């Protein structure tokens, strides 16, 4: 009897855990699931950004710096460096566009895994980056291909969490996060001396921003240590994490599709 109770308890806990994982990438969203997914993606972005620096000597999520560099190089007539900037900028935009296409395609087909689709693609591309880096680094061909690949990944996952959260969160746009933190801190410090419109900080938003900022920072530390000591295959655990998040909802859609095909 005790063994039976223990078995039932373990199955119940496993079902709850699976349900919690499913909810993180599901089409039905809550504030908690948005926060958890945002933290996971921000952590991965910070880590992969560190891996990109190890691979090519530059941060691949920093579109502000890349665009400014392109403008500077265009002004001084350095067409080659402008082209290199475009090789980072265009893939980032393309990755964001790809995310929108996948999510809207999934919405049109009423898939519960509409948000899981871009996460799975990010996982596949991270595996590609890790394996290519393991095999080919530091060849010039790998360096040339790593920049657009990483920028595409950054744009893809950044747009995904933007779509999911209704533009409340970004995973690579740390400048915006820090700016919003400063705004909310300013509201907290503001002295409401007179009657009328009261200035109040959005403490829930501030908590979310600080969680995202901390996740990116910790991810950067983890990536810097991991990629330096293990190498480019260190990207594989991040890919596995995304597969674990995306897999359950994708599996549900596949099962439902199979059942509909069998019934018809």
C-alpha positions in Angstrom: 0.0 0.0 0.0 2.8 2.4 0.9 4.5 1.6 -2.4 1.3 2.3 -4.3 0.8 5.6 -2.5 4.5 6.6 -3.2 4.1 5.7 -6.9 0.9 7.8 -7.2 2.6 10.7 -5.4 5.6 10.5 -7.8 3.3 10.4 -10.8 1.3 13.4 -9.5 4.5 15.4 -8.9 5.8 14.5 -12.4 2.5 15.5 -13.9 2.6 18.9 -12.1 6.2 19.5 -13.2 5.4 18.7 -16.8 2.4 21.0 -16.6 4.5 23.8 -15.3 7.1 23.3 -18.0 4.3 23.2 -20.7 2.9 26.5 -19.4 6.2 28.4 -19.9 6.0 28.1 -23.7 2.2 27.6 -24.1 -0.1 29.9 -26.1 -2.1 30.7 -23.0 0.0 33.1 -21.1 0.2 34.5 -17.5 2.4 37.0 -15.9 4.3 34.3 -14.1 5.0 32.2 -17.3 6.0 35.4 -19.2 8.5 36.2 -16.4 10.0 32.7 -16.3 10.4 32.5 -20.1 11.8 36.0 -20.2 14.4 35.2 -17.5 15.4 31.9 -19.3 15.8 33.7 -22.6 17.7 36.6 -21.1 20.0 34.3 -19.3 20.7 32.4 -22.6 21.2 35.7 -24.4 23.8 36.9 -21.9 25.6 33.6 -22.1 25.6 33.4 -25.9 26.7 37.0 -26.1 29.8 36.0 -24.1 30.3 33.0 -26.4 30.1 35.3 -29.4 32.7 37.6 -28.0 35.0 34.6 -27.5 34.3 33.5 -31.1 34.6 36.8 -33.0 35.8 39.4 -30.6 32.5 41.4 -30.5 29.1 41.3 -28.8 26.5 40.2 -31.2 23.4 41.6 -29.5 24.6 45.2 -29.4 22.7 46.6 -32.4 23.0 50.2 -31.2 26.8 49.9 -31.3 26.8 48.1 -34.6 24.6 50.7 -36.3 26.7 53.5 -34.9 29.8 51.8 -36.2 28.3 51.5 -39.6 27.4 55.2 -39.7 31.0 56.1 -38.6 32.6 53.9 -41.1 30.3 55.1 -43.9 31.3 58.7 -43.0 35.0 58.0 -43.4 34.5 55.9 -46.5 35.3 52.5 -45.1 33.0 50.3 -47.3 34.4 47.1 -46.0 33.6 47.8 -42.4 30.1 49.0 -43.4 29.6 45.6 -45.1 30.7 43.8 -42.0 28.2 45.8 -40.0 25.5 44.9 -42.4 26.5 41.2 -42.0 25.4 41.6 -38.3 22.5 44.0 -38.7 20.6 42.3 -41.5 20.6 38.8 -39.8 19.3 40.3 -36.5 16.4 41.9 -38.3 15.9 38.7 -40.3 15.8 36.7 -37.1 13.1 39.0 -35.7 11.1 38.7 -38.9 11.4 34.9 -38.8 10.0 34.9 -35.3 7.0 36.9 -36.4 6.4 34.6 -39.3 6.6 31.4 -37.2 4.3 32.8 -34.5 1.7 34.1 -36.9 1.8 30.9 -38.9 1.2 29.0 -35.7 -1.6 31.3 -34.7 -3.3 30.9 -38.1 -3.2 27.1 -37.7 -4.4 27.4 -34.1 -1.3 25.7 -32.7 -0.7 25.7 -28.9 3.0 25.5 -29.8 3.1 28.8 -31.7 5.6 30.3 -29.3 7.5 27.0 -29.0 8.4 27.0 -32.7 10.9 29.9 -32.7 12.3 28.5 -29.4 13.0 25.2 -31.1 14.6 26.9 -34.0 16.9 28.9 -31.6 17.9 25.5 -30.1 18.8 24.0 -33.5 20.9 27.1 -34.4 22.7 27.0 -31.0 23.6 23.4 -31.7 24.9 24.4 -35.1 27.0 27.2 -33.6 28.4 24.9 -31.0 29.3 22.1 -33.4 30.8 24.4 -36.0 32.8 26.2 -33.3 34.1 22.9 -32.0 35.1 21.7 -35.5 36.3 24.9 -37.2 37.3 27.6 -34.7 39.4 29.8 -35.2 39.3 29.5 -39.0 38.3 32.7 -40.8 35.4 30.9 -42.4 33.9 30.1 -39.0 34.4 33.7 -37.7 32.7 35.0 -40.9 29.7 32.7 -40.4 29.4 33.0 -36.6 28.5 36.7 -36.6 25.4 36.5 -38.8 24.4 33.2 -37.2 24.6 34.6 -33.7 22.9 37.9 -34.7 20.0 35.9 -36.3 19.7 33.9 -33.1 19.6 37.1 -31.0 17.0 38.7 -33.2 14.9 35.6 -33.3 14.7 35.1 -29.5 14.4 38.8 -28.8 11.4 39.2 -31.1 9.8 36.0 -29.6 9.7 37.3 -26.0 8.6 40.7 -27.3 5.6 39.1 -29.1 4.8 36.9 -26.1 4.9 39.7 -23.5 3.3 42.4 -25.6 6.5 44.4 -25.8 6.9 44.4 -22.0 10.2 42.5 -22.2 13.3 42.3 -24.2 16.1 39.7 -23.9 19.0 41.4 -25.6 18.1 45.1 -25.3 19.7 45.7 -22.0 20.0 49.5 -22.7 16.2 49.7 -22.7 16.0 47.6 -19.5 18.4 49.8 -17.7 16.6 53.0 -18.9 13.3 51.7 -17.6 14.9 50.7 -14.2 16.2 54.3 -13.9 12.7 55.7 -14.7 11.0 53.6 -12.1 13.7 54.4 -9.5 13.2 58.1 -10.3 9.4 57.7 -9.7 10.2 56.1 -6.3 12.4 59.0 -5.3 10.0 61.7 -6.5 8.6 63.7 -3.6 4.8 64.2 -4.1 4.6 67.6 -2.3 1.3 68.9 -3.7 -2.1 67.5 -4.3 -3.1 66.4 -7.7 -1.5 63.8 -9.9 0.5 61.4 -7.7 3.7 59.9 -9.2 4.1 56.3 -8.2 6.6 53.8 -9.2 5.4 50.5 -10.8 7.1 48.2 -8.3 6.0 45.1 -10.2 7.5 46.3 -13.4 10.7 47.3 -11.5 10.9 43.8 -10.0 10.6 42.3 -13.5 13.2 44.5 -15.0 15.7 43.7 -12.2 15.1 40.0 -12.7 15.8 40.3 -16.4 18.9 42.5 -15.8 20.2 40.0 -13.2 19.5 37.0 -15.5 21.4 38.6 -18.4 24.3 39.4 -16.1 24.5 36.0 -14.6 24.1 34.4 -18.0 27.1 36.5 -19.1 29.2 35.3 -16.3 28.2 31.7 -16.9 28.9 32.0 -20.6 32.3 33.6 -20.1 33.4 30.9 -17.7 31.8 28.0 -19.7 32.9 28.9 -23.2 36.4 29.7 -21.9 36.9 26.4 -20.1 34.8 24.0 -22.2 34.6 25.6 -25.6 31.8 26.1 -28.1 30.1 22.9 -27.1 29.0 24.8 -24.0 26.1 26.2 -26.2 24.5 22.7 -26.2 23.1 22.8 -22.6 21.3 26.1 -23.6 19.9 24.4 -26.6 18.7 21.5 -24.5 17.0 23.9 -22.1 15.1 25.4 -25.0 14.1 22.0 -26.2 12.8 21.1 -22.8 10.7 24.3 -22.7 9.4 23.9 -26.2 9.1 20.1 -26.5 5.9 19.4 -24.4 3.7 21.9 -26.3 5.1 20.7 -29.6 4.5 17.1 -28.7 0.9 18.0 -27.7 0.2 19.5 -31.1 1.8 16.5 -32.9 -0.3 14.1 -30.9 -3.5 16.1 -31.6 -2.7 16.3 -35.3 -2.1 12.5 -35.5 -5.4 11.9 -33.7 -7.3 14.2 -36.1 -5.7 12.4 -39.1 -6.7 9.0 -37.7 -10.3 10.1 -37.0 -10.7 11.5 -40.5 
